[in-house]
Amino acid sequence: MKIEEVMTREVEYCSADTPIYKVAQKMKELDVGVIPICEGDQLTGLATDRDLVIKAMASDMPNDTPVSNVMTQDPVRGTIHMSAEEAADLMADVQIRRLPIVENGKLIGIVSLGDLAVTEKLDGETEEALEEISTPSKPMQ
């Protein structure tokens, strides 16, 4: 199955200079945990709900701090030429739950663990990859 069959195509994004509170508001409005960060149509980063909480709030950053200060820069990307299985394997390898899909650097979609989990046509190996992504980390002792 091609990744374009399961990815979300209409992806809203913010620019690197967007204040973190606006990014958080967009996450709330869209009920999502990640917002791609683009300059023009080129993907430059991802801002996750975890980035906002751990990097911004826990460090007592002002709400008008540009998201570029806390975003994940140069995120792992998938391509439109990938299969859903390849995307799931990549996500498992790097332990991520969301994979932006690009073509020539341009953001054209995003696929989430949930998108892949509800796809009935994935093979057993891919199901194992998805389970690996969901395996919780163990606390340091």
C-alpha positions as CSV (number, residue, x, y, z in Angstrom):
1,M,0.0,0.0,0.0
2,K,1.3,3.4,-0.9
3,I,1.8,6.0,1.8
4,E,-0.4,8.5,-0.1
5,E,-3.3,6.1,0.5
6,V,-3.1,6.6,4.3
7,M,-1.5,10.0,4.9
8,T,-3.3,13.2,5.7
9,R,-2.9,15.6,2.8
10,E,-4.4,18.9,4.0
11,V,-1.8,19.7,6.7
12,E,-1.8,23.1,8.5
13,Y,1.5,24.5,9.5
14,C,3.2,27.5,11.1
15,S,6.3,29.5,10.3
16,A,9.4,29.5,12.5
17,D,8.6,32.9,13.9
18,T,5.1,31.9,15.1
19,P,4.8,32.5,18.9
20,I,4.6,29.2,20.9
21,Y,1.2,30.2,22.3
22,K,-0.2,30.4,18.8
23,V,1.2,27.0,17.9
24,A,-0.4,25.6,21.1
25,Q,-3.7,27.2,20.1
26,K,-3.5,25.7,16.7
27,M,-2.9,22.3,18.2
28,K,-5.9,22.7,20.4
29,E,-8.1,23.9,17.5
30,L,-7.1,21.0,15.3
31,D,-6.9,18.4,18.1
32,V,-3.4,17.3,17.1
33,G,-0.1,16.8,18.9
34,V,2.2,18.1,16.2
35,I,2.4,21.2,13.9
36,P,4.8,21.2,11.0
37,I,7.0,24.3,10.7
38,C,7.6,25.5,7.2
39,E,9.3,28.4,5.4
40,G,7.3,28.9,2.3
41,D,6.3,25.3,1.4
42,Q,9.6,23.8,2.6
43,L,9.5,21.7,5.9
44,T,12.1,23.0,8.3
45,G,10.9,21.5,11.6
46,L,8.2,20.0,13.7
47,A,6.7,21.4,16.9
48,T,5.2,18.8,19.2
49,D,3.1,19.2,22.3
50,R,6.0,17.7,24.1
51,D,8.3,20.4,22.7
52,L,6.0,23.1,24.0
53,V,5.7,21.6,27.5
54,I,9.2,20.3,28.1
55,K,11.3,22.8,26.3
56,A,9.1,25.9,26.7
57,M,6.8,25.7,29.7
58,A,9.2,23.8,31.9
59,S,11.9,26.4,31.1
60,D,9.5,29.2,31.8
61,M,9.9,30.7,28.4
62,P,7.6,33.7,27.5
63,N,4.5,32.8,25.5
64,D,5.6,35.0,22.7
65,T,8.9,33.0,22.2
66,P,9.2,32.0,18.5
67,V,8.6,28.3,18.0
68,S,12.0,28.0,16.3
69,N,13.5,28.1,19.8
70,V,11.8,24.8,20.8
71,M,10.9,23.0,17.6
72,T,12.6,19.8,16.4
73,Q,14.8,21.0,13.6
74,D,15.5,18.9,10.5
75,P,13.0,16.2,11.3
76,V,13.0,12.7,9.9
77,R,10.9,12.8,6.7
78,G,9.1,10.3,4.5
79,T,8.6,10.6,0.8
80,I,5.6,10.1,-1.5
81,H,7.4,7.2,-3.1
82,M,7.3,5.1,0.2
83,S,5.0,2.3,1.0
84,A,3.0,2.4,4.2
85,E,5.2,-0.5,5.3
86,E,8.4,1.4,4.7
87,A,7.0,4.4,6.6
88,A,6.1,2.2,9.5
89,D,9.5,0.6,9.5
90,L,11.2,4.0,9.5
91,M,9.0,5.3,12.3
92,A,9.9,2.2,14.4
93,D,13.6,2.6,13.7
94,V,13.7,6.2,14.9
95,Q,10.9,5.8,17.5
96,I,8.5,8.5,16.2
97,R,4.7,8.6,16.1
98,R,4.3,11.1,13.2
99,L,6.1,11.2,9.9
100,P,5.9,14.3,7.6
101,I,5.8,13.3,3.9
102,V,7.7,15.6,1.5
103,E,8.3,15.8,-2.2
104,N,11.4,17.9,-3.1
105,G,11.4,19.3,0.4
106,K,7.8,20.5,0.1
107,L,5.4,19.3,2.8
108,I,2.6,17.3,1.1
109,G,1.2,15.3,4.0
110,I,1.7,13.6,7.3
111,V,1.2,10.1,8.5
112,S,0.6,9.1,12.1
113,L,0.9,5.9,14.1
114,G,-2.9,5.9,14.2
115,D,-3.2,6.2,10.5
116,L,-1.0,3.1,10.0
117,A,-2.6,1.2,12.9
118,V,-6.1,1.3,11.3
119,T,-4.8,0.2,7.9
120,E,-5.9,-3.4,7.5
121,K,-3.5,-4.2,4.6
122,L,-0.2,-4.0,6.6
123,D,1.8,-7.2,6.9
124,G,2.8,-8.9,10.1
125,E,6.3,-7.4,10.0
126,T,4.9,-3.9,9.9
127,E,2.5,-4.6,12.7
128,E,5.6,-5.5,14.8
129,A,7.3,-2.3,13.8
130,L,4.2,-0.3,15.0
131,E,4.3,-2.2,18.3
132,E,8.0,-1.2,18.7
133,I,7.0,2.5,18.3
134,S,4.5,2.1,21.1
135,T,6.8,0.3,23.5
136,P,7.2,2.6,26.5
137,S,10.6,3.6,27.5
138,K,11.9,2.4,30.9
139,P,12.6,4.9,33.6
140,M,16.3,5.4,34.5
141,Q,17.2,3.9,37.8
